[in-house]
């Protein structure tokens, strides 16, 4: 579904918003809000993934830099 120049396109068919009823406008608002939330969640997940990778790499680096005597028996 796309909305450009006050025309809504659904499955290749164009609809004039003036011809839509209140429920259809409500559904469009819900869809728009959910698309925004999905984009926000993806943005947040990208940040979490980068931070998790960074912390993991820092831990691995700090463990591998330990002198041999500090390592726990393997």
KAMO-V165220 format. One record per helix or strand. SS is the DSSP state (H for helix, E for strand). FROM is the first residue (numbers start at 1). TO is the last residue. If there is no record, write none. Layout:
ss=SS from=FROM to=TO
ss=SS from=FROM to=TO
This chain:
ss=E from=2 to=4
ss=E from=7 to=10
ss=E from=13 to=16
ss=H from=17 to=19
ss=H from=22 to=64
ss=H from=68 to=70
